[in-house]
Amino acid sequence: MEAMRAGLERSIQIVRATDEYKRRRSLPSLTGRDRVSDVKYDDSGRIYTSWWYAKETEDNEEGKRVLVNPKGVEYIILSPQRVRPDYLNDLPKKVPVVELILGEVEDGIVKAIGQSRHILGGYISGTEATEVKQARRVIQHVDRLASKFVGERVTSRDLELLARETRSFLEKEKLVSPRDPNKRKEFEMLVKIPQKDILGRVNPLVSRIRARAAYLAATKRLIVGGFVVEKFSTNLQVLIYEEEMTRWVIENAAKQVEIYILGITAFRRPGSEDTDIQRRGMANMALTISEELQSTVRVKPYLAPSRDASKELAGAAELLMQGGYSQAGPKIRRSIEILKQAVNGL
């Protein structure tokens, strides 16, 4: 792996100049960084993994080194950044040429992980199992911290303690660099968590879930941006962490719906009296979970079911505001079924 990286640093890097490749290169990456070799994804949840392919060269009749390019593919030069116009028609001698390939994995992240395991198996066999365990350990740890600090009343002090203890844990696990100011800024989003619901009211339960979602998002960005990319320089760990976090968000959303909405007396005991506060609380909860699914889940095969469940919850919220439990009930239960099937059916 070190030899591969060293070779890349002194190579001529090219990429196809097609419209499709321009689109793929412009897509956001799972790491949030703008690096040509990062894993990309689009609005449909498709994933685009990358690798470098060694290109053949030959000397032409004039004795100039050129690419072996029988199909006449047009290329853009990524590195070096400043070159003469005819650079590809007169390449430097003995400098390797590599092409950036952005392969589409239409089936989603599960297939992408399998492909990465196959490609990397000969270099770092067994690494994926270690990374899965570590990803799950980190998620469990941050979830415990979120439950501990993010109580019914979320204060700036709570969030400061949360950020400090999280950094301590991640630094102890050697997942981030304590000297990197950019990584410390990841937790600034926590202090911006809205304390009021969509109706302008203070809703402790909604605030707690929003705080948990923001906390997990910040932690995810911190780990992926630091540990995964800088230490291993491979995409396998990025994909593994993305899937583990996605599955956790979906599972947790299903549990929250069961506990905080179906667990309300009006659902457990049909015909029982309710209050305006209860109706608004359940509606806000359904919308909050719906928004979290929309903002967090971004790859196949989890994207489509998450969107479906999100629509069911949003529709149920409108009915709950009016006390329409009999109409909202099927939508709520269907959202739970969709979410559970999304993780249990894979």
Buried (B, 14 or more C-beta within 10 A) or exposed (E): EEEEEEEBEEBBBBBBEEEEBEEBBEBBBBBEEEEBBBBBBBEEBBBBBBBBEEBEBEEEEEEEBBBEBEEEEEBBBBBEEEEEEEBBEEBEEEEBBBBBBBEBBEBBBBBBBBBBBEBBEEEBEEBBEEBBEBBBEBBEBBBEBBEEBBEEEBEEEBBBBBBEBBBEBBBEBEBBBEEBEEBBEBBEBBEEBEBEBBEEEEBBBBBBBBBBBBBBBBBBBBBBBBBBBEEBBBBBBBBBBBBBBBBBBBBBBBEBBBEBBBEBEBBEEEEEEBEEEBBBBBBBBBBBBBBBBBEBBBBBBBBBBBBBBBBBBBBBBBBBBEBBBEBBBEBBBBBBBBBBBBBEEE
